[in-house]
Every structure is written in C-alpha cells, then in structure tokens.
Amino acid sequence: MMNHSLKNQCKVSPGTIISGKWHSQNYTIIKELGFGANGVVYLAKHNNTLAALKMSDNGMSITSEVNVLKSFAKVQGSTLGPSLLDVDDWQGPQGRISFYVMEYIQGPDFLSFIQEKGKSWTSVLFLQLLNDLGQLHENGWVFGDLKPENLIVTGPPAKIRCIDVGGTTIQGRAIKEFTEFYDRGYWGLGSRKADPSYDLFAVAMIMINTAYPKRFSKTTGGISQLREAVRQKPELLKFEKVILKALQGKYSDAKQMRADLFDTMVEKKIPNPDPPMRANGTTSHASIQPQRKNTKDTQPISRQSYRRKKKKSGWMEFLFIAVVLGILYAWYTFNNLP
C-alpha cells in the first residue's frame, strides 16, 4: 500500500492540467485509476486521446518503471505492457512531481472478463500470458506483482495485456512489489528472488483464483493447503499437474509450463512404455516380443521421422489454438450484436 503523505502529494482533482516542464505537453486529468506503493495513476486526455499518467515524488521509481517500458518496446512483437508516450516533471502546488505517460489499455480485468464471457476463455488467455511472460523473462526481467487486477483483456479479438509495471524487477534481485495471495514467499514455497519461477507461481495462483474469485486466507499454508484447494474445484482438477508443478517451482521457464498446459487442453494421451506385469509381479516377456506381421511398428524412429513428427505437432498446436480462438471470437461477436 502507498503511504498517505505520498498519495496526498500526488493528489490532483479532475480537470487539473498537468503541464510538462521540459516537453511542454499538456494533459487534462479525468479521474484516478488507482494507486500503489510508488505513485498514483490517472486517466488523462492529450490532444483528444486518452492516456494513463502516473506521477510520483520518487524520481528513482519513475526512472525504473520508464526503463521497464523501454525494455518492453525492444521486444519485437510483444504486447505485454503499455507503450511509453512521455516522461517529464510537473511543478504542482506541493512542489515538483515526476510523471510519465503511457498507453491507456481499455477493457475489463482478467477475472471480470472470465466471469462475464465464460471460463472457456481461461486456457487460451493463459497460453497468451505464458507466451508473453516467456519473452519478458528472455529479456532479463520478472514481472513481480502479477495478479488479475494487473491483467486487462482487450479486444475483440481477445488479447491479454499487463498494466502497472511498478513491480517488474531485473532477474536476480529482490522482488520490489508483491501481493500476498500470489507471492510464493507468503505461502512458504520459495524466496522473493526475481526469477521466472516466481512469475509462474503467480500464474498458478491466478488459475486457482478463477475458481475462488474472493480468494481465501492462509491457514496451514504450504503446498498441502493449495493442493486441497485445487482438488475441491472440478474446473481446476484437469490442470492439477500443471498448477502443482508451478507452485513447487518445477518449471524453469514459461515455455515448459505453456507446453504442459497445451497438452492438458488437448488431452494428449501418452502410451505407457512399461511392459505389462503378470499377476505375480514379473514381466511378461511374451507380451513384448515383436510380431512378425507388424515389424514396421517395432523399428526405432529415425531422426528424420522424429523431426517430421515434431514439426507436425507444432502445426497441430497452432491450428488448435487458431480454431479455439475462432470459435470463441464467433461466440463473442454473436453475443455482442446490437
């Protein structure tokens, strides 16, 4: 939470014009969007265009967040965070205040979107989120304060976007901001060191949050309480393996978690490679003898065949996601016809 003295210093009324000291750009405040540990965010208008303006008396905090947004801009094709539009100072009644202006991302927050449009969207949006987090991690950052309130769904077509980069931290450092429910340190399941698994723990907690919109309090804590919470909700059971692996820090990067989530979505069945057992517990050797009429089935897979299979699997993933998005988008359009 933000201290009251800082919020009062950054408190401005609707209609206030924020004039940049260095770039001479004017922004008319419309309303407050929210506040955190390091500043207040306002909806503002500039040249008939809406924007989000964040101000703080902590110049170092502003500089850090601006650097994060600049880093996001360097990630080709990434839409994880908002675009940076301006950075300046304003001479207000309480003294000089630093601020920056960013793209205003419109749309409901993640949980509101799921509750309104249906839980069929959940998996697709998580696949998008994990893809974007993977790009962020590859560029040396951890989002940190990842929670539904910081996830906005724009569209159509539906696209998940992250806002409030105040908690984004360089990998290897201590997490700057966190919310207890999504923090592995709070649950006794890891440190607050910024690494990819910290964000992936938060993703698992957001998945749990979809089934518990009002969240729940920590009692015993640890993996036992969270495992029990997962098993009490049928909609979470099918993702139990993925969720528990993320909660226990068994994913080192977002791509691994995304691949497991996708496999769960398509209910991919992997044949058991172990030979069948006799009733007395010994291996039935006869059962693993190759049949002469089907020698092709017993030959080892060549490297070329493996590559073809891998490529086909990649295309199947792409087509599956495209079909799911198409169906959901058609449903969304139909239900929003005038």
Residue, then its C-alpha position, 0 to 999 in steps of 0.5 A: m500500500m502507498n503511504h498517505s503523505l505520498k498519495n496526498q502529494c500526488k493528489v490532483s482533482p479532475g480537470t487539473i492540467i498537468s503541464g510538462k516542464w521540459h516537453s511542454q505537453n499538456y494533459t487534462i486529468i479525468k479521474e484516478l485509476g488507482f494507486g500503489a506503493n510508488g505513485v498514483v495513476y490517472l486517466a488523462k486526455h492529450n490532444n483528444t486521446l486518452a492516456a494513463l499518467k502516473m506521477s510520483d515524488n520518487g524520481m528513482s521509481i519513475t526512472s525504473e518503471v520508464n526503463v521497464l517500458k523501454s525494455f518492453a518496446k525492444v521486444q519485437g512483437s510483444t504486447l505485454g505492457p503499455s507503450l511509453l508516450d512521455v516522461d517529464d516533471w510537473q511543478g504542482p502546488q506541493g512542489r515538483i512531481s515526476f510523471y510519465v505517460m503511457e498507453y491507456i489499455q481499455g477493457p475489463d480485468f482478467l477475472s471480470f472478463i472470465q466471469e462475464k464471457g465464460k471460463s472457456w476463455t481461461s486456457v487460451l488467455f493463459l497460453q497468451l500470458l505464458n507466451d508473453l511472460g516467456q519473452l519478458h523473462e528472455n529479456g532479463w526481467v520478472f514481472g513481480d506483482l502479477k495478479p488479475e487486477n494487473l491483467i486487462v483483456t482487450g479486444p475483440p479479438a481477445k488479447i491479454r495485456c499487463i498494466d502497472v509495471g511498478g513491480t517488474t524487477i531485473q532477474g536476480r534481485a529482490i522482488k520490489e512489489f508483491t501481493e500476498f495471495y500470489d507471492r510464493g514467499y507468503w505461502g512458504l514455497g520459495s524466496r522473493k528472488a526475481d526469477p521466472s519461477y516466481d512469475l509462474f507461481a503467480v500464474a498458478m495462483i491466478m488459475i486457482n483464483t478463477a475458481y475462488p474469485k474472493r480468494f481465501s486466507k492462509t491457514t496451514g499454508g504450504i503446498s498441502q493447503l493449495r493442493e486441497a484447494v485445487r482438488q475441491k474445484p472440478e474446473l481446476l482438477k484437469f490442470e492439477k499437474v500443471i498448477l502443482k508443478a508451478l507452485q513447487g517451482k518445477y518449471s524453469d521457464a514459461k515455455q515448459m509450463r505453456a507446453d504442459l498446459f497445451d497438452t492438458m487442453v488437448e488431452k494428449k494421451i501418452p502410451n505407457p512404455d512399461p511392459p505389462m506385469r503378470a499377476n505375480g509381479t514379473t514381466s511378461h516377456a511374451s507380451i513384448q516380443p515383436q510380431r512378425k506381421n507388424t515389424k514396421d511398428t517395432q523399428p526405432i524412429s529415425r531422426q528424420s521421422y522424429r523431426r517430421k513428427k515434431k514439426k507436425s505437432g507444432w502445426m497441430e498446436f497452432l491450428f488448435i489454438a487458431v480454431v479455439l480462438g475462432i470459435l470463441y471470437a464467433w461466440y463473442t461477436f454473436n453475443n455482442l450484436p446490437 
